[in-house]
Amino acid sequence: MTGGTSGLGLATARLLQARGAAVLVVGLDAEPGAAVERELSTAGPAAFLRADVREPAACLLAPEGGAGYVDPPRPPLGRYGGVEEMAAAVLYLAGPASSFCTGSVLLVDGGATAGIP
């Protein structure tokens, strides 16, 4: 989980682990990474990898895949989504509930891409 030492990344790592996943947290800072690894390791398989995913060579050490972050304009719903809401979308896509979804895009943006002014 890139950026897994705080915010959305940490919330997603916790949620995935709570559903039985082994978690690899990737981040820049060793101290928060070690703290997250200790926290998550009490509940199941977890590890921290100190890496800068902006560097191609660092990505060779991490599992394939990953996600980026885009700061959208204020969505039509009038608020930004919470990290737990975003993590639930990641869990859905990573889990068996999405096994019949192919070639789909799951927009979790509060309607920002709907073109509503």
C-alpha positions in Angstrom: 0.0 0.0 0.0 1.7 3.2 -1.2 1.4 6.0 1.3 0.3 3.6 3.9 1.8 5.4 6.9 -1.1 7.8 7.1 -4.4 9.0 5.7 -6.1 7.0 2.9 -3.2 4.6 2.6 -3.2 3.6 6.2 -7.0 3.4 6.3 -6.9 1.1 3.3 -4.2 -1.1 4.8 -6.1 -1.5 8.0 -9.3 -2.4 6.1 -7.6 -4.8 3.8 -5.9 -6.5 6.8 -9.1 -6.7 8.7 -10.5 -8.7 5.8 -7.6 -11.1 5.9 -5.0 -9.6 3.5 -1.3 -9.6 4.2 -0.2 -6.0 3.9 3.0 -4.4 2.6 3.1 -0.7 3.4 5.4 1.5 1.3 6.5 5.0 2.3 9.4 7.4 2.5 9.7 7.8 6.3 11.2 4.9 8.3 9.9 6.0 11.7 6.2 6.2 10.9 6.6 3.1 8.7 8.0 1.1 11.6 5.2 2.3 13.8 2.6 1.2 11.3 4.4 -2.2 10.8 4.3 -2.8 14.5 0.6 -1.8 14.7 -0.5 -4.0 11.8 1.8 -6.9 12.7 -0.2 -7.4 15.9 -3.3 -8.4 13.8 -1.6 -10.4 10.9 1.1 -10.4 8.3 2.4 -6.9 7.7 5.7 -5.3 6.6 7.1 -1.9 5.8 9.2 -1.1 2.8 11.0 2.3 2.7 10.9 3.4 -0.9 10.2 6.4 -3.0 7.7 5.2 -5.6 8.4 8.2 -7.8 11.7 6.4 -8.6 11.3 3.6 -11.1 14.0 1.4 -9.5 12.2 1.6 -6.1 9.0 0.2 -7.7 10.9 -2.9 -8.7 11.1 -3.8 -5.0 7.3 -3.4 -4.4 4.5 -5.5 -5.7 3.1 -4.7 -9.2 0.3 -2.2 -9.4 -0.4 0.8 -7.2 -2.5 3.9 -7.4 -2.0 7.6 -7.7 -3.8 10.5 -6.1 -5.5 13.4 -7.7 -6.8 16.3 -5.7 -10.1 17.1 -7.5 -12.1 20.3 -7.3 -14.8 20.4 -4.6 -17.3 17.7 -5.6 -21.0 18.4 -6.1 -21.8 16.6 -2.9 -20.2 19.6 -1.1 -17.5 17.6 0.7 -14.5 15.5 0.0 -14.7 11.8 0.7 -13.3 10.4 3.9 -10.4 8.0 3.9 -12.7 5.2 5.1 -15.0 5.8 2.1 -12.0 5.6 -0.3 -10.6 2.5 1.5 -14.0 0.7 1.1 -13.8 1.2 -2.7 -10.2 -0.2 -2.7 -11.4 -3.2 -0.7 -14.3 -3.8 -3.1 -12.0 -3.8 -6.1 -9.4 -6.0 -4.4 -11.9 -8.5 -3.1 -14.2 -11.2 -4.4 -17.2 -9.0 -4.6 -15.8 -7.4 -7.7 -14.9 -10.8 -9.4 -17.4 -10.2 -12.2 -16.3 -6.6 -12.9 -14.1 -6.2 -16.0 -13.2 -3.1 -17.9 -15.0 -0.9 -15.5 -14.1 2.3 -13.8 -15.3 2.9 -10.2 -15.6 6.6 -9.6 -15.4 7.5 -6.0 -15.3 11.3 -6.4 -18.5 12.7 -5.0 -19.8 13.4 -8.5 -16.8 15.6 -9.5 -16.5 13.9 -12.9 -20.3 14.0 -13.6 -19.9 17.5 -14.9 -22.3 19.0 -12.5 -21.3 22.7 -11.8 
